[in-house]
Amino acid sequence: QVQLVESGGGLVQAGGSLRLSCAASENIFSFNAISWYRQAPGKRRELVAAINSGDITNYADSAKGRFTISRDNAKNTVYLQMNNLKAEDTAVYYCHAIRCSTRVYWGQGTQVTVSS
Protein backbone atom coordinates (compact mmCIF):
# COMPACT_ATOMS: atom_id res chain seq x y z
CA GLN A 1 0.00 0.00 0.00
CA VAL A 2 1.52 3.28 -1.10
CA GLN A 3 1.65 5.96 1.57
CA LEU A 4 2.12 9.66 1.05
CA VAL A 5 2.80 11.68 4.18
CA GLU A 6 2.63 15.46 4.06
CA SER A 7 4.24 17.77 6.57
CA GLY A 8 5.29 21.38 6.91
CA GLY A 9 1.95 23.11 7.10
CA GLY A 10 1.14 25.70 9.72
CA LEU A 11 0.17 29.26 10.44
CA VAL A 12 2.12 32.04 8.74
CA GLN A 13 1.61 35.74 8.17
CA ALA A 14 0.94 37.11 4.72
CA GLY A 15 4.19 37.53 2.86
CA GLY A 16 5.81 34.66 4.70
CA SER A 17 7.04 31.30 3.47
CA LEU A 18 6.46 27.63 4.14
CA ARG A 19 7.94 24.47 2.72
CA LEU A 20 5.69 21.45 2.45
CA SER A 21 7.08 17.95 2.19
CA CYS A 22 5.50 14.81 0.76
CA ALA A 23 7.33 11.66 1.77
CA ALA A 24 6.47 8.56 -0.25
CA SER A 25 6.73 5.01 1.04
CA GLU A 26 8.08 3.87 -2.33
CA ASN A 27 10.63 5.03 -4.85
CA ILE A 28 9.21 8.20 -6.39
CA PHE A 29 10.60 7.20 -9.78
CA SER A 30 7.81 4.62 -9.83
CA PHE A 31 5.24 7.38 -10.22
CA ASN A 32 4.42 9.13 -13.47
CA ALA A 33 3.95 12.37 -11.61
CA ILE A 34 3.58 13.77 -8.11
CA SER A 35 1.46 16.83 -7.51
CA TRP A 36 0.26 19.19 -4.85
CA TYR A 37 -3.43 20.01 -4.69
CA ARG A 38 -5.25 22.26 -2.26
CA GLN A 39 -8.80 22.62 -1.05
CA ALA A 40 -10.13 25.69 0.70
CA PRO A 41 -13.37 25.59 2.70
CA GLY A 42 -16.37 25.52 0.39
CA LYS A 43 -14.23 25.23 -2.72
CA ARG A 44 -13.24 22.44 -5.06
CA ARG A 45 -9.87 20.76 -4.79
CA GLU A 46 -7.48 22.35 -7.28
CA LEU A 47 -4.08 21.56 -8.70
CA VAL A 48 -1.28 23.77 -7.41
CA ALA A 49 1.86 22.26 -8.90
CA ALA A 50 3.09 19.02 -10.43
CA ILE A 51 6.39 17.39 -11.30
CA ASN A 52 6.75 14.36 -13.51
CA SER A 53 9.37 11.64 -13.71
CA GLY A 54 11.28 13.73 -16.25
CA ASP A 55 11.39 16.69 -13.85
CA ILE A 56 9.00 18.71 -15.98
CA THR A 57 6.98 21.00 -13.76
CA ASN A 58 3.59 22.59 -14.11
CA TYR A 59 1.98 25.29 -12.00
CA ALA A 60 -1.41 26.83 -11.52
CA ASP A 61 -1.49 30.49 -12.51
CA SER A 62 -1.98 31.41 -8.86
CA ALA A 63 1.27 29.64 -7.95
CA LYS A 64 3.53 30.82 -10.74
CA GLY A 65 6.39 32.98 -9.53
CA ARG A 66 5.70 32.21 -5.86
CA PHE A 67 5.73 28.42 -5.48
CA THR A 68 8.39 25.91 -6.51
CA ILE A 69 7.94 22.15 -6.67
CA SER A 70 11.02 19.96 -6.45
CA ARG A 71 12.02 16.42 -5.64
CA ASP A 72 14.74 14.65 -3.68
CA ASN A 73 14.98 11.19 -5.17
CA ALA A 74 17.29 9.89 -2.45
CA LYS A 75 14.69 10.76 0.20
CA ASN A 76 11.65 9.80 -1.89
CA THR A 77 10.29 13.22 -1.07
CA VAL A 78 8.67 15.99 -3.08
CA TYR A 79 8.65 19.54 -1.78
CA LEU A 80 6.53 22.60 -2.33
CA GLN A 81 8.31 25.81 -1.46
CA MET A 82 5.75 28.56 -1.01
CA ASN A 83 6.89 32.17 -0.84
CA ASN A 84 5.02 35.45 -0.56
CA LEU A 85 2.00 33.64 0.85
CA LYS A 86 -1.39 35.31 0.65
CA ALA A 87 -4.58 34.86 2.64
CA GLU A 88 -6.15 33.15 -0.38
CA ASP A 89 -3.51 30.42 -0.16
CA THR A 90 -5.19 29.19 3.01
CA ALA A 91 -6.27 25.61 2.41
CA VAL A 92 -5.56 21.99 3.14
CA TYR A 93 -2.72 20.91 0.87
CA TYR A 94 -2.68 17.36 -0.42
CA CYS A 95 0.03 15.31 -2.05
CA HIS A 96 -1.09 13.26 -5.04
CA ALA A 97 0.75 10.62 -7.00
CA ILE A 98 -0.18 8.72 -10.13
CA ARG A 99 1.29 5.48 -11.41
CA CYS A 100 0.70 3.76 -14.74
CA SER A 101 -1.70 6.59 -15.60
CA THR A 102 -4.50 4.94 -13.67
CA ARG A 103 -3.43 4.30 -10.09
CA VAL A 104 -3.92 7.38 -7.95
CA TYR A 105 -2.77 7.93 -4.39
CA TRP A 106 -3.50 10.75 -1.96
CA GLY A 107 -1.93 11.87 1.28
CA GLN A 108 -3.94 12.87 4.32
CA GLY A 109 -3.35 16.60 3.85
CA THR A 110 -1.65 19.37 5.78
CA GLN A 111 -3.30 22.63 6.80
CA VAL A 112 -1.82 25.92 5.65
CA THR A 113 -3.28 29.06 7.19
CA VAL A 114 -2.14 32.51 6.09
CA SER A 115 -3.15 35.41 8.29
CA SER A 116 -3.59 38.82 6.71
ZIRAGI-V377090 format. One record per residue. N is the residue number from 0. RES is the residue in one letter. PHI is phi in whole degrees, -180 to 180 (none if undefined). PSI is psi as a letter, one per 20 degrees, with the letter a starting at -180 (* if undefined). Layout:
<<N | RES | PHI | PSI> <N | RES | PHI | PSI>>
This chain:
<<0 | Q | none | p> <1 | V | -72 | p> <2 | Q | -122 | p> <3 | L | -121 | p> <4 | V | -119 | o> <5 | E | -90 | q> <6 | S | -156 | r> <7 | G | 104 | i> <8 | G | -71 | r> <9 | G | 163 | a> <10 | L | -104 | p> <11 | V | -143 | q> <12 | Q | -79 | q> <13 | A | -56 | p> <14 | G | 92 | i> <15 | G | -84 | a> <16 | S | -132 | q> <17 | L | -143 | q> <18 | R | -122 | o> <19 | L | -92 | q> <20 | S | -123 | q> <21 | C | -127 | o> <22 | A | -97 | p> <23 | A | -98 | q> <24 | S | -81 | i> <25 | E | -132 | r> <26 | N | -56 | p> <27 | I | -70 | i> <28 | F | -67 | i> <29 | S | -77 | i> <30 | F | -101 | q> <31 | N | -65 | h> <32 | A | -160 | q> <33 | I | -126 | p> <34 | S | -133 | r> <35 | W | -113 | p> <36 | Y | -116 | r> <37 | R | -143 | q> <38 | Q | -140 | o> <39 | A | -92 | q> <40 | P | -55 | p> <41 | G | 78 | j> <42 | K | -121 | r> <43 | R | -76 | q> <44 | R | -68 | p> <45 | E | -133 | q> <46 | L | -73 | p> <47 | V | -105 | g> <48 | A | -159 | q> <49 | A | -144 | q> <50 | I | -138 | p> <51 | N | -102 | a> <52 | S | -66 | i> <53 | G | -96 | j> <54 | D | 67 | j> <55 | I | -81 | p> <56 | T | -113 | q> <57 | N | -144 | p> <58 | Y | -131 | q> <59 | A | -67 | q> <60 | D | -56 | h> <61 | S | -68 | i> <62 | A | -100 | i> <63 | K | -60 | p> <64 | G | 86 | i> <65 | R | -119 | h> <66 | F | -110 | q> <67 | T | -135 | p> <68 | I | -99 | p> <69 | S | -150 | r> <70 | R | -138 | q> <71 | D | -120 | o> <72 | N | -64 | h> <73 | A | -66 | h> <74 | K | -101 | j> <75 | N | 51 | l> <76 | T | -132 | q> <77 | V | -116 | p> <78 | Y | -115 | q> <79 | L | -130 | o> <80 | Q | -87 | p> <81 | M | -117 | o> <82 | N | -116 | r> <83 | N | 49 | l> <84 | L | -66 | q> <85 | K | -121 | r> <86 | A | -58 | h> <87 | E | -73 | i> <88 | D | -84 | i> <89 | T | -62 | p> <90 | A | -179 | r> <91 | V | -89 | p> <92 | Y | -103 | p> <93 | Y | -118 | q> <94 | C | -90 | q> <95 | H | -137 | p> <96 | A | -133 | q> <97 | I | -130 | p> <98 | R | -130 | p> <99 | C | 56 | k> <100 | S | 65 | i> <101 | T | -132 | h> <102 | R | -92 | p> <103 | V | -119 | p> <104 | Y | -130 | q> <105 | W | -126 | q> <106 | G | -86 | a> <107 | Q | -86 | i> <108 | G | 97 | q> <109 | T | -138 | p> <110 | Q | -82 | p> <111 | V | -120 | p> <112 | T | -123 | p> <113 | V | -113 | o> <114 | S | -92 | p> <115 | S | -97 | *>>
